[in-house]
Amino acid sequence: MTDKVPINLMQLRRKHFVPTKRTEEYTQRLLRQLGLPDKATVGRLALGRSLADLSDLPKLDESSSEGVGKGIRGDTLFGDDLAIWVALVVEHAACQGSLGGIDFETTVDLVLRHWDRGMLLLWKDWRESDEGLSKFLENLSQLASLPSVGSTSVSVSAGSNETLARASTDPIILRLGEIGIISGTKESAEWTINSSGNAPHIGIFGKSRKGKTRTAKDLMVQVRKHGVPLLIIDPKGDLRDPTESAFLRALEANIVCLGREPIPLDVLACEAGNEVRTADGFMEALKGAVPQLGPKQLDTVREITKHLLVTSDVVRFEDIVDAVDIHYNKNDLRGDAMTASLHKLRDYSLFEPIVSPSEFFKKTQVISVNEVSDESLKFAMLFVLDALLRFLRGGPDAPMDRERGTRALQVMLVIDEARRVMEVASASLINGLVLECGSKGLSCMFISQSPDHMDRASDDIIEQLEVVASFEADVSPKSTKRMFRAGARPRDIQQLELGHLLAKFPGETDPVVVKAWEP
């Protein structure tokens, strides 16, 4: 007799819940009909629909019980509310009097049965609503004892990104600088960063000791006061300084010192069907960190990564390195730049799959540096950014308040020493974050010593920087024109007084000088 395995929430997070053929069929139908963003959203809707039905939960039909595909990981299917879902499933079984004992396998079976029944019920609801969205939502709200839905403008998509459902659409008005007064006037240098008519991205530039970091930190604190989490990339390790403790406390930040501890993120987490995109991201991060690698080497590591993602529940960076070594030994290949680089990256223990992307990105994180190689720093930065991009793409657009013209912010990405990222990141990564993810609730802040450091960025990226601010800096005429429009000249930036910056604001034709702080 074997002992039953008790419920383990971490196991359930990593468990791949594979839908039945029937569940998969109805899921795909509703995805097309309702315009929902992903299978996890439909899965949660189905679970809730089945749990609302207190009749006996049927066993899975043997003719359709065979699983289809890789399935959905528990942390994606349940989001941040895994414990609540498990409690509801157990409570439902207890109400039916079928709870002779609860263990891991029983819980998994109950989830699959609720999922299957819920999909059948949802499809029936859809057909009985004459396939009309408004009536369908009204019927669901009545089943849930919620107020009736008044119009089809109500969003039904929640996606795998649970933080969006809680994000506020209140206007976030930021002041540029501790003083933030436009020179020659008494006007405040303010703007609404989450105005839906503008991109929420910022560029802050200036020489050392002129005030750019001071001003950027002040903006971060303002954003954080609105409940928005931040992901801060700190490649110089400045924020490890003890003098920054008050700032980090104000942000309620978790700081990770690369070289001393791994980033506690399941950076290779992906839903079924997204293995190719995740493998591509791994390859591009490796390519940016180790530019001497050739196409054949990169294609090898891409294929190995893709295979592991398809066949394994949880993939660690170390698993990829081991699989590459096995491939080389099996094919009598000699070690080369790729194996040497992978071994070196592994030695620094850059990642540990402790928390899911949804858990990681909903809290303020500072990725700082202790002692790591340049390759390791670049790889860690690039793959964390790729994980953020995959996470946001997997969720719906951020909620909007159309009356006030605002969109909720989900997270602010802050990249200090932006030049280091711009020099190695692929165009698809930067374009994805800046051009695509504003609608997902992402705000990007780029910090560097000169506007010239953004010269590799496309004109589309530069146009998305709605607010550009520069303290005294060495800058070319080309960058001045790109950043501040035709009316600005390099000397306008090169001759700024200490504590003052030149700024371009949304909707304004010409840049203005702003007194940011008192020298």
N, C-alpha and C positions, 0 to 999 in steps of 0.2 A: 504493500500500500504506500502510495506516495503522498507526502505532505502537500497540502494546498499552499500556494504562494500567496501571502497577504497582499492587500492593496498597497501599491507603492506609487505615489504621485509622480516621482521622477521617471519611473518605468512607463507610466501612462503617457507622460509628455513625449517620450521617445518612441512609443509604440506606433507602428503604422497601421491605421485602421483602413482595411481594404474593403471597398463597397462590393455588394453583390452585383451580379449582372443587371438585375432589375433596378437596384438602387442607382447604378451608374447610368442606365438608360433614362430614367426619369430625371436624374440630376442634369443631364445634358439637355433634356427638353426644357426644363425650367430655366437653365442658364440662357438659352436662346430666347425664350418667351419673355422673361422678366428683366433681362439685361443685367443680371447680377454679376459681380466681378470674378468670382471663383467658386470652386467646389466647396470650400470650407464654409462660405457664407450659406450656401444652400444646405449643407450638412447641419449647421447649427439651427437653421430654420426648421429643418425636418425633425431634429431631436426635440426642439421645443413643442412642435406640433404633436408629436407622439406622446410626450410627457403630459400634455394637457388632456389626453384621453385616458381615463382611469379604467377602461375595460382591460380584460386579460391581454397580455402582450404575447402574440403568437410566436412560435419558433420559426426560424427561417425555413422557407420552402426549399426542400432538398434540390428541386430542379433548378433553383436560381441562387443557391447558397455559395457557389464557387466564387471566390474573389476575383475582381478584375483590376489589373494594373498594380502599381506600387502602393497606392493608397495615400492617406493624408496623415502626417505625424500628429500626435495628440496635441502638442503645443500650438499647432496651426489650426486644427479642428476646433479646439476649445478656447484658443486665445489665452488671455490672462485669467480666465475664470474656471480653470480645470476643476478645482476643489468643489466649486458650487455645482457644476454639472454632475460630478460624481455623487454628491450628496442628493441631488434631485433624482438621479437614476436609482440609487439605493432606496430612497424614500418611496418611490413609485413601486418598487418590488415589494417593499414591506407592506404597502397599502393593499397589494394584491394577495398577501399572505404567502408569497412564493419565496420568501427570504429565509431559507433554511440555514444559510451561511453565505458570506460574501467573501470573495477572494479575487485575485487579479484576473484569472481566466473568466470567471463568472461576470465580472464587471465589463470586460471586453465584449463578451457575448451579448450582454444586455444593451450595450451601446450600439452594436451592429444591428440588433433586432429593432431598437427604437429608430435608428436611422432608416432602416428598410421600411418599417411601417409608416414613419413620418413622410417619406417620399410618396408613398401611395396616397396618403391622406392629402398631401399638398396638391398632387396632380388632380385628385378628385375635386378639391376646393377650387382649383383653377378652372376646371371644366364647368363646374356649377356656377362659377362667376361669369360664364359666357366669355371666358378668356379676356376679361376686362380688368385692367390693373387696379382701378379705383375700387371696384366692387370686391375684388380679391383681397385688397388691403383692409377694407372695411370688415369683411368677414373674419379675417385673422385677428383684427383688433377686438372684435366682439368675443372671439374665443378666448382671448387673453384678458378679457375684462378691462380693456383700455378704451379711451375715448375714440369715437369713430373718426376715421380719416376723412378729411374734407375734400381733398383734391389730389390729383395725380402728381402734384409737385412734391409730395412727400417722398423723401429718399428711402428706399428699402435696402440699400446696399450698405453693409458694414464691413465686408471683407475680412481678411485675416488680421487686419490691423485694428485691434480693439481700442487703441488710444484715440483714434479719430472720433469715435463716438462720444468721447468725453471732452474733446477739444472745444474751447470757447470761440465763438465768432465775435466776441466783443472787440471793438476797435482797440488796436495797440498803438498808442501814440508815443513816439520816441523823440527825445531831445538829443541833438548832436553836440555833445560836449557837456562838461559839468556846469558851465555857464550857459552856453548855447544861445547866444544873442547875435543876430546878424549885424555886422559892423555898420555904423552910421544910422542905425535905426534902433527901435526898442522891440523889434519883432523877435519872437522866439524861433530858433532854427529847429522846427519840428515837422514831422510827417507821420502819416499813418502807414506803418509797414505792411499791414495785412489788408490794405485796400485792394479789392478784387480787380480794380482797373490798372494796377501797377504790379510789376514783379517785386518780390520781397527781398531782393539781393543787394548787398552793400560792398563797397570797396573802400578800405582805409589804408592810406599810404603816408610815408614820411620817413625822414632820416632818424637814426637812433637818437633818443633823448629829446625828441621834438614833441611828443605827446600822442603818437598814434596808438600805442598799446594802452595808454591811460584812457584814451577816448573809447577804444574798442571794449575795454573791460567795463567801462561805465554803461555802454550800450548793452552788453551781456547781462549785467545786473538788472537793467530796466526790463529786458525781455523776460528774464527769469521770474521777476515779480508778477508777471502775468501768467505764471504756471507753465511756461513753455520750456521743455528740457533742451539742453544743448549737447552737441558732440563737438568737443574742442580738440583739434590736432595741434600739439605743442612740440614741434620737432627739436627745438633748442633746449627743452627741459626747463624753461624759465619758471614755470608754475610749480616746480618742485621746491622752489626757494621758500624757506619758512616765513618770509615776509608776505607771502601770498596767502597765508592761511585764512585771513579775514575775508578775502575775496572768494576763496573756495567755499567757505562756510556760507557766504551770502548766496552762492549758487547751489548750495546743497549738493556739491559735486563728489562723485566717486573718482579718485585719481588712480590711474594705472601707470606705473613706471616700467616701461619696456626695458628688459635687461635684468630687472629685479623680480618681476611677476608677469604672467601672461595676461592677455586681454581675455576676460571671462565670457567670451562670446562664441556661440556655435556658428562660426563664420561660414561653414559649409552647409548649413541647413538649407534644404530646398524642398519644395513640394514636387510630387510626381509630375513629370512633364517638363520640369525646369532644370533638369540635370545638365543639358547642353549649355544653357546660359550661365550656370554656376561654374562649370568647367572652363568656359570661355573667360569668365572673370578671373579665375585662378591663373590661367595662362597669361592674361594681359598684365596682371599684377607682377607675375614672375618676369615677364618680358621687360616691364618698366624698371624693375629692380636690378635685373641682370641683362643689360642690353646686348651683351656679346653672344647670347644664346641664339642658335640658328633656327630656321623654320622647322626642320625635321625634329630637333630636340623638343621644341615647344609643342609640336603636334603630338609627340609621344606622351608628354606629361598631360596634355589635354585629354587624350583618349583614355589614359589610365585613370585620371580623375573622374571622367564621365562614367566609366565602368564601375568604379567604387560607389559612386552616388546612386547608380541604378540598383546595385546588389546589396548595399549595406544600409542599415537603419541610421547609424551615426558614423560619420567620417571625420577623422582627425587629420591634421596636417601630417602627423607622424605616419599615418596609414598610407598616405600618398608616397612619402619618401621610401617606406618599406616596399611598396608595390613597384616603384621604379627600380630599386635595387634588385628585386626578384626578376623583373623584366630584363635587366642588363645581364644578370647571371645566366638566366635561361637561354639567352641568345648569344652568349659568349662575347658580350660587348665590354670594352674597357671603360673604366671610369673617365668622365670628361667634365667639362665646365658645369653641365647641368647637375650631375650627381654631387660634385663638390659644393655647388651653391646650395642645393637642397639640404645637404648634411649640415652646412654652416647655419642655415636658417633654422633647422630643427634644434640645433644646440642652444639657440637663444630662447626656446620655448615661448614663441610669440602668442599662441592662442591656446585656450583651454575651453572646450564646449560645455560650459557650466550653465549658461542661461540662453534662452532663445532670443532671436533678434527683436521680437516684440517686447520682451522684458528689458533687454539691454538699451534699446533706443528710447524708451519712455522715461529714462532717468538721465540726469546730466552726467556725462562722462568726459574726463580729461585724459587723453592719450598722450602722456609725456615720455621723456626719454631719460634713461639712466646711463647705461653703457651698452650700446649695441652697435653692430657694424652698420655702415651706410646702406648696404644691401638690405639688411634686416629692417631698418627704419623705413626704407622706401616700400618694401613689400608689405609691411604691416599697415602703413598709411593707405596704400592703394587698395588692399583687399578689404579693409574696414569700410572704405568709401564705396567699394563695389557691393559689400553686404548691405549698406544703407540704401543704395540704389535699388537692389533687388527687393529689399523689404518694402520700400515705398511703392515700387511698381506693382507689387503684389496686392496692394490695398486700393481702396476706392479714392476718388477725389475728396479733398477735405470739405467739410460742411461749409456752406455759405449762408450769409444773411443778405438776401437780395435787397431788402428794404434799406439797410444801412450800407450796402456795398462792401462788405468785408468777408474775408475767408479765414477760417481757423488756421492757426499755425500749429503744426505737429511737432516740429523740431527745428532748431537753428544749428546749422553746421558752421563752425568757425575754424578757418585754416590760417594759422600764423605761419610766417615765412612762406607765403603762398607760392613763391617762385620755385621752391623745392618740389612742390606737387605739380605745378604747371609744366615743369621741365620733363617729367617722367610719365604723367598720366596720359592715357589714351584720350583721343578726342571724344570717343563714344562715352567714356566715363564722365568727363566734365560736362559735355553736352547733355547727357542724361540727367545729371543732378540739377543743372541750372535751367535748361530749357524745358524739361519735362516735369520736374518735381515741384515747381512752384504751385501747380494745381493740386499736388498731393499734400500741401501744407509744409513744404520745406523752405526755409530761408537760409541763404548762404552768405557768409561774411568772409571776404578775402583780405588779409592783412599782409603788407609787404613794405619794403623801404622805398619803392618807387613805382609809379604807374607803369613804367617801362617793363616791369616784371610780368605784366599781363600781356606782353606783346605776342605771345603764342596763342592767346585766346582769339577765337573768331569774332568777327564783328557782331554776330548774333549774341554771343556771350556778353560782350561789352555793352550792348544795348540793353541787356537784362539787368545791369547794375543801375538800379533806379537812383540810388544815392551813392555818389562818389565823393570822397573827402580826402584831401591831401594837405599835410603840413609841409614845411620846407623840404624839398627833395630835388635831386637831380633828375630832370625829365626831358625827353626829346620833344620836338614840335609835333611829331606824329602822334605820340601817346597823349600829349596835351589835347590835341584836336579830337582824338577818338574818345577820350574820357570826359572832357568838359565842353565839347562842341567847338565850333569854329571861332567863337569870340575870345577864347582863352589863349594866353601865350605862356611859354615856359617861364618867363621871368615872374609871372603872376604867382607861380609856385616857389620859384627859387628865392624870392625876396620877401617871403612872408615873415611877419614878426613872430617871435616866440609866443606860443599859446593861441595862435590864429591858424586857421585852415581855409582852403578854398573848397567850396562844396557845390555840387550840382544836385538839385532837388527835383522830385517828380513834377512834371507840368510846368517847370520854369524854363524860360528861354535861355537865360544867361546864368553863369555861376555867380556865387556871392561869397564874400569873405565872412567867416564866422569866428567870433571870439569863443574858443572852446574852454579854456582854463586860464587861471591867473598865474603868471610866472612867479 
